[in-house]
Amino acid sequence: MKAKITIPCFLTILLAIVTFGNLQAQERILALQEPFVILIDPADGTILDPDFIDLTPQSQGLPKGIIQVGDELWISDQTADVIYRYDLGGTFISTITGGMDNIKGMALINNTEVWVTNAGSNNGAPGDAIVRFDTAGNNLGSFVTNGSSFDIIDTGTEVYISYINAQTKIERRDYTGAILGNLVEEGVVSFMQQMELNAANNSVYTGVFSNGANPLGLYEFSQTDGSILNYYAEGALRGVAALDDGNVLVSTGNIIKLVNTTTSTSTTISSGGSSQYFLRATLTPCTPPATPTGDAAQTFDEGATLADIVVTPAGVTWYATEMDALNGTNPLDNATLLVDGETYYAVNFEGGCPSAPFAVTVTVNCIPPATPTGDAVQTFVDGATVGDIVVDPSTVTWFATEMDALNNTNPLLLSTLLENGEDYFAVNIVSDCLSEPFEVTVVVECIPAATPTGDAIQTFPEGATLADVVVNPSTVSWFATEADALALMNELPLSTVLEDGENYFAVNGATDCPSTPFEVTIILDTLGVTDFTNASIAVYPNPVKNELSISYITEIDTITITNVLGQVVLNEENNGSNVTLDLSGLSNGLYLVTVTAGTKKLSTKLIKE
């Protein structure tokens, strides 16, 4: 009878499977990009850890080659003439020195010893040769090479060695160092550096650094006959590494590229210091490091970046989404500006292993910009707009109410016409941060209409009305007093009958922007020589310009002239019946002449021109 698996038992099995998976060793591509060793996902070329090993403490010269020797990583330094030893977790062990000069590529041969390319004779080194070490780092001697070798790979049955200069080729040797021939003959290309086997295609990738019979770039040679299977123009190459998806990593100068072998295009995945060789290695089991800790909600001022978020440890990698954090995709630059209300995810990488993500939600307090300044009351003419109000700075946003200004709602267009007596509120907005509102009250002055024109004194027959008064324009408003005209009060209808000696005031544009009042004095009847009593008195000429003559049948005692306001402008005593008066000093207008002779007092109107 088969036992039934209960749910608790199933969970135990699942937990065991997950735990077992986490304890498995991880395969990674290691790339030398001075001063770091970078961890790259061999599946697709994703950067997993940009600073897995920092070589700075070793005062590195030019790290060139990297290989795995058992549970250690060995890194050759071309100019320092040493080999650095690290464990698979990236911890420094020791340095192998002596008997090496100008070293580059290395390889673990037949799982028993390490071969190192050598091209100099300093430090007791053998010149152009392969220097041999056991896996503990003891020098086993060397054998001479015909030219300067640059890289070594173990195919599983024999050894390939790449060369540069005139001897550029891929040489074949057995595990004793004996020459078996060449895979790629001299003269095909120039200056081969790192090689990488491509088992899927029975071929070998090679980085070619210089132009020769064929141009520099990435080559794929057949392992059967050494023929060129593929070529990719990718510049002066140093390192090469095949990915699981069929694409290839290459290094050139200070960058690492991913070459798409289908489209023959490439993209840069890392840039930094001198980029050199790659290594596909099996690292220590991945035990997730501690999850970062810190405050889950943190507050910052405007302008803060990811680098300002406080977590432990400090050297975490930040992501914008939890999915990116879990997958290790799209890491954020530490200089990324924080956005108010956003959540960011910190992942701790140690030995290339990611921790669980730690979420931090940020509050970003903006720093209010300066409140606008200017005159609190400003005067404009009709037709002015919001854009005409003067404040500093000029690039403000305007609102019709203080509430709108505080909430940044219903901003006004700069083309909005100003209204007399209204308040407008200016807000300085910088990076979505609002200043205090600045209030401006506007006075909108209209442009007065043209003052009417015409004769200041006009004569009409009795019964004439205001409609008969001639002014330009004819569409004016009439008032009985100047005070009414200025206040636009008590407008007279055009049917108003004119009164002799009265003044009327015309205003142009009374319903919009009124003009200055224009005064017209009215005279009824035509004035000439006035017959006071049986034509016994004569006053002439009338109208008069300068001299006025007055004649009466008896002696004239006094002559008094008053203006329309009743003010005496001339008072003359006489003892004759014929009088001549000089009126040249009087202003033009309507006057009243009163003649006293004995007990009689006679009056008549006079126009002075």
Secondary structure, DSSP 8 states (H G I E B T S, - for coil): ------HHHHHHHHHHHHHHHHHSEEEEEEEEETTEEEEE-TTT--EEEEEEEE-GGGT-S-EEEEEEETTEEEEEETTTTEEEEEETTS-EEEEE-SS--SEEEEEEETTTEEEEEE---GGG--SSEEEEEETTS-EEEEEE-SS-EEEEEE-SSSEEEEE-GGG-SEEEE-TTS-EEEEEE-TTSSEEEEEEEEEGGGTEEEEEEEE-SSS-SEEEEEETTT--EEEEE--SS---EEE-TTS-EEEEETTEEEEEETTTTEEEEEEESS-EEEEEEEEEEE-------EE-SEEEEETT-BGGGS-EESS--EEESSHHHHHHT-S-B-TT-B--TT-EEEEE-EETTEE---EEEEEEEE-------BS-SEEEEETT-BGGG---BSS--EEESSHHHHHHT-S---TT-B--TT-EEEEE-EETTEE---EEEEEEEE-------EE-SEEEE-TT-BGGG--EESS--EEESSHHHHHHT-S-B-TT-B--TT-EEEEESSTTSS----EEEEEEES--SS--SSTT-EEEESSSBSSEEEEEESS---EEEEEETTS-EEEEEE-SSSEEEEE-TTS-SEEEEEEEEETTEEEEEEEEE-
